[in-house]
Amino acid sequence: MKAILNKPELVLQFQKTLTEIEELCTVYDLGDETVVQLIAEKIILIFHNTDQAKSLLNQLKLTHVLMYCSAETYNSKSPINFIGLLKLEHRPGTGWVYVARLDGASLLKVSQENWWQNKKVIVDSDGVSFTRAKIIKSIADSGPINFNTSGWKLKNGTDNKSIINPAPEAVRQIAFEMLQSLKNVDFDKESKLYYKS
């Protein structure tokens, strides 16, 4: 039987999880892409509800807290792939890559439901759309996502094709938005969970 945590214990677990995500992001930023799945697994603890377990936000009754969103708005009439969380950048030696914006200036507040479940942040070559929840759950459960990346094949100078995978940087940008959204929240005061000491 799973132990039920009281409010102070939940707050402590929430803060610990956020700290772990920050540390994993630092490792990722230093070049270790293998931590992407771990970042996704930690984000799942904060946001994802199942029949067996409620998210930390849900347990602490913090679902009213607004989230910062940096994603561009998807235009369904656009004939090209949509990668709303990232920017395309050319780097000497590696060529074209997708990179997380990590820019606090372009953040707009939205509801958690819109941020997590509703807003399309990637639409692949087949028109399959991905929300933050779909990206994070897919990576947390099974590792890399299989996008149809036919539109993301680029030729280099010798006509070799390379596929640019937006998933790792998308996870990094999602973590950035989440950390920015929650960093100044006093979980104990903001929580609507009643606690009798």
Secondary structure, DSSP 4 states (H G I P E B T S, - for coil): -PPPP-HHHHHHHHHHHHHHHHHHHHHHHTT-GGGHHHHHHHHHHHH---SS---HHHHTT-TTS-EEE-PPPP-TT--S-EETTEEEEEETTTEEEEEE---GGG-EEE-HHIIIII---EE-TT--EE-HHHHHHHHHHHSS-----GGGEEE-TTS-EEE---HHHHHHHHHHHHHHHHTT--HHHH-------
